[in-house]
Amino acid sequence: MSNEHMIDAPEDVGAMIRAARKARSLTQRELSEAAGVGLRFVIDVERGKQTSQIGKVLHLLRVLGVQLSAHHEYTDRNPVGSKNCK
């Protein structure tokens, strides 16, 4: 069974990580130890703090068994360079 979630912001990733962690009955400390990252990093990611350490975020997802995939729709709604793109 697939659980799909839209990921539009760091807060969305944090919420997904928090939900996966809780579903596995792990504490933030246990997750940090299993992933080999600091407790503060896990706390910050779950709170949606923006970080450039995408590799660590992806590692947390792998440790939790969460696959992240992307779907791209080819539209002209938000072309590269438009004011709506971040």
Solvent accessible surface area in square Angstrom, and as a share of the most:
residue,aa,sasa,rsa
1,M,233,1.04
2,S,86,0.55
3,N,118,0.60
4,E,157,0.70
5,H,123,0.55
6,M,155,0.69
7,I,64,0.32
8,D,114,0.59
9,A,38,0.30
10,P,48,0.30
11,E,97,0.43
12,D,47,0.24
13,V,25,0.14
14,G,0,0.00
15,A,46,0.36
16,M,30,0.13
17,I,0,0.00
18,R,79,0.29
19,A,62,0.48
20,A,9,0.07
21,R,19,0.07
22,K,125,0.53
23,A,84,0.65
24,R,109,0.40
25,S,100,0.65
26,L,52,0.26
27,T,73,0.43
28,Q,53,0.23
29,R,139,0.51
30,E,78,0.35
31,L,0,0.00
32,S,5,0.03
33,E,120,0.54
34,A,67,0.52
35,A,8,0.06
36,G,69,0.66
37,V,22,0.12
38,G,43,0.41
39,L,52,0.26
40,R,141,0.51
41,F,27,0.11
42,V,0,0.00
43,I,26,0.13
44,D,25,0.13
45,V,8,0.04
46,E,4,0.02
47,R,170,0.62
48,G,6,0.06
49,K,121,0.51
50,Q,144,0.64
51,T,61,0.35
52,S,111,0.71
53,Q,85,0.38
54,I,111,0.57
55,G,45,0.43
56,K,87,0.37
57,V,10,0.06
58,L,63,0.31
59,H,63,0.28
60,L,0,0.00
61,L,3,0.01
62,R,156,0.57
63,V,54,0.31
64,L,3,0.01
65,G,59,0.57
66,V,29,0.16
67,Q,175,0.78
68,L,82,0.41
69,S,107,0.69
70,A,106,0.82
71,H,158,0.71
72,H,123,0.55
73,E,101,0.45
74,Y,195,0.74
75,T,67,0.39
76,D,130,0.67
77,R,174,0.63
78,N,81,0.42
79,P,70,0.44
80,V,153,0.88
81,G,74,0.71
82,S,34,0.22
83,K,203,0.86
84,N,113,0.58
85,C,55,0.33
86,K,244,1.03
